[in-house]
Amino acid sequence: MLPPLTGPVLTAAQTRAAEEAAMAGGVSVDRLMDRAGLAIAEAVWRFGGGRPTLVLCGPGNNGGDGYVAARILKARGIAVRISQMAPPGTDVARRAAALWDDRVEVLEGVLPAPVIVDALFGTGLARPLDAGLATELRRLRAAARLVIAADVPSGVGTDDGADLGAVAADVTVALAALKPAHLLQPAAALCGHVVCADIGIAAQSAMAVIARPHLPAPGPADHKYTRGLVTVVGGAMPGAARLVATAASRSGAGYVVLAGDAGDTGTPNAVVRRTVDEALADARTAALVIGPGLGRDDAAEALLSRALATSFPLVLDADALRFLTARQLKARTAPTILTPHEGEFIALFGRGQGSKIERARAAAEASGCTIIFKGADTVVASPDGRIGLGARAAHWLASAGTGDVLAGVTAAMLARRMDSHDTGCAAVWLHADAARRAGAGLIADDICTQLPAALATTL
């Protein structure tokens, strides 16, 4: 089993800057290429089963990494061939190629191999692959048992995760640090299993993979209010608010109130029913959730206005996001977290420009809120510039009510009085882990039942 993805995430520009800093500190560019090539060779050695290998080398430093990998594999007894798209175009790549003591084949029409190493383009590609090259890659891909990509598969946008005509890899060796393409869709799905190789570069970034949080267990001095009182405001579709309340209860909140819903449909007995007036008057509230199942009529808008007027930390989701403006949110002084999916995000902030990361960052800055931009590639963005990227979650999460569960988990974390960004990241991690435990065919209720087990791993 491969280890989970962790650590900082670097853009292409940040990667270049980190390399330059390493070289300024005395590490030669040739040494960095040797380390990268070794990491790629190790992946072939580990996953390739000793099968004949064809290394595809491009003209840049990514191709240079391929020459180094081929040389190492040949020394270990692997039957290796090199095919180049074009001759090396950088000094360091030319030096690496000069050490290869066998022939170099042209890419067009090259005979396939069981293992393919894609070292054609690295982090610098910004345009679609040439149609002829894409055709050759598809032909080789179809004949191979395993494709290993050096840093990123050729034909993906490193920073925005765009598909520029890429052919999917089975394994991608991320060099020095993860890149946005390893986590953003559709590129992430083209990377296969991702392994990160340390090549001696200090990777520092305000952007990181969301990691397992550390959530201390209650101590002997704790009671239900120190663990956090979460209030969930119901509305036109009570089932959604009940899911939120159940999720908050199962995520460790000390006291959960469901306001404005007098029904009895299996919500845990531990959830307390109150009127909206009673709930909004309770100064002990540590987090207030409104939006799931709220409705979109005048009564719903009035309820939202009352919630916004409180000084409680807020989690806003679903219907609430259809009434709001960034200016209204910016005026709040209490912590506020939004949990939109794509449609809700567009309704509130517009389509925006750039990658999902850039859009989320701009929305956080405009609203002053932490944004949990949901999806197969969830992004958590905060006004101070921090970005958390969710590792791949179960695709079974694409079902009704799972977002309501996330809102409840977020409220439970917020009620712990955690930093808003840490709150969002912890909630995303717990939600994804509980979904993984629930397995295939999950429904939102199943995630709630698995939240205690997910929470137990963070203590």
N, C-alpha and C positions, 0 to 999 in steps of 0.2 A: 504494500500500500504506500502511495506517495504521501509525503507530509503535507499538511495544509499550507496554503499560500499565506505568507505573512510578510510584514516589513514595509518599508517605504516604496512608493511608486514614483518613477521618474519619467518625465516627458523626454522627447528626443533632445531638446535643448539642454535640459538638466543633466542628461547622460553625458553629453559632450562636455559640459562644464565640469562634471565630476572627473571625467577622463583627463581634462586639461589640468585640473588641480592635482591629480595623482602624478602626472608627468612633471608638474612644477615642483612636486615634492621628491622627485628623484627616480620615479618609476618610468622606464623607457616605454615608448609606444610598442616596440617589439615585444617587450616583456608582457604587456597587457594582451597583445595578440596571442602570444604563446599560452597564456592562461585561458583565454577564451577558447582557443582551439583544443586545449586539453579538456575543458569542460564538455565540449561537443563530442570529442572522442570518447570520453567516459560514458556519455549517454548512449552512444552507439554500442559500446562494449557491454553496457548493462542491459539494454533493451533489444539489441539486434541479434542476439543469439549466435554470433560468429558468422552470420551470413555475408555473402558478397555485398559490397557497398559501393554505391555511386555517389560521389560528392559533386554537387552542382555549385560552381563558384562564379560569383558576379565580379564586376570590376572594382568594387570598393573594398573597404576593410572587412565587411562581412564575408566577402570572397576570400580575403586573406586568412580569416579564421578557418575557413574550409580547407585551405591548403595545409595549414598546421594540423588540423584534425586528421586529414588523410595521411599525412606523414607519420603521425603517432600510431594510427590504426595499422598501417602497413608494417611498422616495426613490431607490432604485437601479433602479426601473422594473419591479419584479416585481408582478404582479397579486395583491394580498393582500386577504384578508377576515379579519375577526375574529368569532369566535363565543364568547360567554361563557356559562359555566355559571351564574354569579351575578355581581352587581356587585362591584367591588373592595371588599375589606373592611379594607384597611390604608391608612394615610395615604400611604405611598410608592407603593403600587399605584394609588391614586386619582390621584395626581399624574402617574403614567406614562400612565394611561388618558386623562386630560384633554388630553394632547398628541396623541392620535389624532384626526385631522380627518375621519374617515369614519364611516359607520354601523357599529353593532355588532349582529350577529345573535344570536338566541337559539340555544342548542345543539340543543334538541329539533327534529328534522326538518330541520336545516340541510343545504343542498346540499353534497355532498362536493367534494373537490378532489384533483388529482393528488398534491400534497404536503400533508401534515398536520403541524403542529407541536403537540405535546402539552405544553401549559403549564398543565394543570389542577391537579395536585397535585405538590408538591415532596417535601421530605424529612420532612414532618410527618405523613404519613398513617399511621394505626395501626389502621384498621378496613377491612373489605371495601368495595369500591365499591358504591354503590347499584345495584340491578339494572337500573333504567331507564337510568342513565348508562352502565353496562357495555354494554348493548344498543346504545346510540347509538355508542359507541366502536367496537364490532365492525362496525357498519354502515359507518362512515367508513373503518375500516381495510380492509375488503373492497374499497372503491372506489378506494383510494389506491394510487399507485405507490411512495410513500415516506412513512414516518412517522419524524419526528425528535422525540425526547423531550427536554424541558428538565430537566436534572439526573438524574431517574429517570423511567421510565415511570409514569404514574398507575396506582396499584393494586399497587405492590410495597412490601414492608416495607424501609425504608432500611437498618436495622441488622441484620435477621435474614435478608434475602433471601427472605421469604415472598411467595407469589403471592396477592394479595388481590383477584383478579379482573382483573388487568392484561391489556391488549392489547399484543402485542409491538411494539416499535419496531425500525426498521431501523438507526437511528443514535441514540445517546444522548450528549448533551453534558453531561459531568460538570462542574459548576461549582465552581471553586476547588480541588477535590481529588476523588479517587475516594471512593466510599462502599462499605460492605460489599455492598450490593445489586448492585454492578457485578461482583462476584467470587463471591458465594455463590449456589448454586442453590436454588430454580429461577429466581430473579430474573435472574441473569446471562444465562440463555438468552433472556430477554425483552428484554434491553437492545440486542441487535444489536451493531453495531460501536460501541465506546465511544471517544470522544475527550475529553480532559481540557483544560479551558479555564482559564488563569490569569487571575483577575479581581482580582489584587492583594491577596489574603489570605494571610497566613503560615500555612501548614498544617503543624502539628507533631503527631505522634502516635507512640505506641509500636507502631502497627500500620502495615504497609507491604506493598506488592506485592513479591513475591519477584523480585529482579532478577538479571541475569547476574552471577555471582560473578567475582572476580579471583583466579585460582589460579596463583601463580607457578610457572614451569617449574623442573625440577631444575637446580641449579647444579653447577659443577665439583667442589665438595666433597661432593656428595650421593652416597649409595649406597643399596642396597636397604632397609636398615634405617632410615635417616633418612627415606626416603619412606614408611615405615610397613609394619609386618607385620600383616596381617589374618588372623585365624583364623576359620574357618567350621566350626561343629560340625554334622555330619550327623545323620541319624536314620532314621526308618521309611520316608520317601520321599526317597531320595537325589537325585532329579532337582532338587528344590527347592534343596538346599544347593549343588549343582553350578552352578545358575544364579547363586546368590549369589556363589560364588567366581569365576565367570567375569566377572560384572559388576564385582566389586572389582578384578580384574586389569585390565580394560579402562578403569577409571576412574582409573588412575594409582597404585594401591598398589604399593609396591616389592617386596613378597613376600606371597604368599597361600598359606595352608595350609588344606587340607580335611581335617578330622579325623574319623576314624571311618568312612571310606568308601574301601574298597579297590577299588571298581569301576573300569572303564575304558570310558567311554561318550562320548568326544569332548570332555571338559573339557580346556582348554588344557594342554599339557605343562608350561607354566610353573607351574601350580598344584602345590604339593608335597603329597603324601599322608603323613599321620602318624596315629598312634593318638591317641585322646583324651588319654590320660595324658601322652604326649610333648608334645602341643600345649598343654595347660593348665599344664605345667611350664616353658614357655618365657617367661622374664621380658621378652623383647624384644617381646612382643605389644603392639601399639598399639591394636588394636580387635578385639573378639570378637563374632561374630554367632551367635545361637542362636535357634531357633524354626521357620524354614522347613523343612517336612518332618520336624519333630522327632518327631511322634507324641504320643499322649495317654495312654500307659500308664505304669506305675510306673517303667520304665527311662527314659522320657523325662523324667519329673519328677525323677529322680535326677540325670540329666545337667544339667538346668537348675539344680538346687541347687548343683552343683559350679561351674557358671559364675558364679552369683550370688556365691559365696564368694570368687571371685578379686578382685583389685584392678584388673582390666583395664577400660578403657572398654567399655561394652556397647551393642550394637544388638539389641533384642528385638522379635521379630515372630511372627506366625502362632501356632503351637501354644504357644509360650512364654507368650503373653499369656493363655492359658486357665488357667494354673496360678498366676498371680501375684496379689498384693494390693498396693494402694497403700502399705500400711504397710511391706511388704518392700522395695519400691523406695525409699521414703523413707530407709531405713536405709543405703543405699549412699552411699559418699563419692566414688566414681569417676563420671565422666560416663556417663550412661545415656540412650539414645534409644529410644523406642517408635515403631513404625510400624503402628498398627492401621487397618484399615478399619472401617466402621460396626459390623458384627457383633462384631468383636474388641473394639472400644472399649466397647460395651455390656456385653460379658461381663466386662470388667475394672472399668469405672467406673460401670456402670449407664447408664440413658438420659440422666440429667442434665436440666438445665433451660436454657431460653434457646436462643440461636442456636448454630450449630456453633462459632463463635468463643468464645462464653461457655463452652460445654461443654469445649472443648479447653483454655481458660485454667484452668478449675477443675481439670481432670485434671492439668495440669502442676503446679499449686500443691499438690495433694494428694499427688502421687507424687514431687515433686522432680526430675522428668525432663522432657526436651524431648519433646514429642509431635508426631509427624507424622501428623495425622489425615487419612488418604488419602480420595480420592474425586474426583469431577468438579470439586470445589472444595476442593482440599487446603489444610489449615490447619496451620501450624507454630506451636506455642505453647511457651513456656519459662517456668520458674518465676518469672523476674524480670519477667514481664508482657509481654515482647515477643511480637508476633504477626506471622507472615509469611503472606501469602495468595497462593496460586498463581494466576497468570493461566491462562486456559483452556488445558487440555491436550487432546491428541488423544483423542477418544472411543474410538478403537481400543485404548486402554490397558485397557479393560474386558475383559481376557482372562487366562487362567490364567498364573501365573508372573511377571507384570509387577511385582507387589509384591515378589517375591523379588529381582528385579533392583534395585529401589529400595533394599532392605536392603543389597545389596552395594555400591551407589554410596555409600550413607550411611556404611558402614564405611570405605570408602576415604577419604572426606572426614574422618571422625573420626580416622583413623590419621595424618592430617597434623597432628594436635594443634590443630585449629581449635576455636574456641568452639562449644559444642554447638548453639546456635541458628543460628549461621552454617553449621555443618555440615548441619543439617536443610534450611536454605534452599538451599544449594548443591546438595545431592543432589536436591531436588525440581526445581530448574531444569535440571540436567543430564539427569535422567530424562525430563522433558517435551521437552527439545530433541532428545534422541536418538530419542524416539518420533515427533516431527514429521518427522525425517529418514527414519525407517523407512517412514512413509507408511501408506496404507490396507492393511488385512489383516495388519498386523504381528502377530508372535508375540513372546513374551518374548525369544527368542534373537536376533531382529532388533534389538532395542533394544541388546543387548550389542555387536553389530557396529558400531553407530552411535555408541557412547559416545566413542571416540577423537576423532571429528570434532566432537562437541559439546564435549569437553574442550579441543580446540584453540582454540575461540573464546574461551576464558576466560583464555588465557595472556597 
